[in-house]
Amino acid sequence: MAYNPSHRWRAAAGRLGSGAALVMAGATLVLALQMGWWATLCGAALVTAWIIAVDCWSVLRAAAPIGSAASRVADAEATSLRSLLDQVPVPLIRLDTTGARAINRAARSLFDTDDRILPSPPALLDPATDRLGHEGRRWRISAVNTAPGQRLLVLIDVEAEERAAEGRASDEMIDILGHELLNGLSPIVSLADSAVTAAARGDVVLPDILATLARRAESLEGFTRAYRTLSRLPDPVPAPVSLGDLADDLARLFASRFGASVALAHHVPLDAVACVDRDQVTQALWALLQNGAEAALAAPSPCQVDLSMACGAGHLTVRVCDTGPGIKASNRVRIFRPFFTTKPHGSGIGLSLARRIARAHGGDLTLLALSATTFELRLPAS
């Protein structure tokens, strides 16, 4: 608030006037007491009391704006902060020694409370837990320590995240399909026009044009079939599978495909069994082995692929490592995208299909940050 000098002079004049009036009232009070003027005595006493009360009120009023102004500013800031937090679409929760409190509209609506969350779900109070199930929905907990003994929790809707990821994946898939279809159809249209012209002229190059046209059509058909395979993956049907038998089948398939060009070394625990969909896991592992073998052939010998399987803590862990030249850093984040490939005749389906199979089983497929190219397939074993 701006300072006004006239306020100071008016306040001083008021205090001076009230002081003079108080002196006069006091003198009248003493004189009336000495002369026995009881009526005057009562009047002077009332006037004195009135002057004292007015002075006290003035002093309090003069001091009040400082505190009230600060209080009004604090209240306005608190109201603005609450309004801002209420606009945040995700639930925000504060944890302290008294329990969990909802601090924005989304949290109050989720837990149907105005302040304290009673009873507080154990997942909110456990610092080691990052997942919460509430009202039939799944939430991911992101926590920040704001002060000793206090934490701020942000609840993120897992299903909303998944829908957003699916939307991005669909948009990316549409872009890829449009790009690949245009790339495949453009030369076919051009070759068809050339074939019509050559046929009209009786040109001897017509058979060559038709042969090229057939190859391009076959390539586009192969792309379409690969897309159908990726988009129509059935749900897995888990059953007990001997890992030794699975590794032997893969080794025979590998030998028939690559012969002596690439060596396969496999390490599998004896009598190990996992509950998985054998056909789908075989398809995923064959994609990894074939990818590793082709990478190994692109590098100086020795050409080798290592396959290892291990069961432990309720999970099956499979690693496929090759002696190839490795994957460029710029490609590491793209290798699992459908139809992305660095090979001249690759479809870009194998790794993306293998990851889909892994995730359909409740696991995942990752590229490890190791010097040698190593893929790790991790699945629930039971």
Secondary structure, DSSP 8 states (H G I E B T S, - for coil): ----HHHHHHHHHHHHHHHHHHHHHHHHHHHHHHHT-HHHHHHHHHHHHHHHHHHHHHHHHHHHHHHHHHHHHHHHHHHHHHHHHHT-SS-EEEEETTEEEE-SHHHHHHHT-SSB-SS--HHHH-TT--EEEETTEEEEEEEEEEETTEEEEEEEEHHHHHHHHHHHHHHHHHHHHHHHHHHHHHHHHHHHHHHHHHHHHT-TTHHHHHHHHHHHHHHHHHHHHHHHHHHT------EEEEHHHHHHHHHHHHHHHHTTTSEEEEE--TT-EEEE-HHHHHHHHHHHHHHHHHHHHTSSS--EEEEEEEEETTEEEEEEEE-S----HHHHTTTTSTT--SSTT--S-HHHHHHHHHHHTT-EEEE--SSS-EEEEEEE--
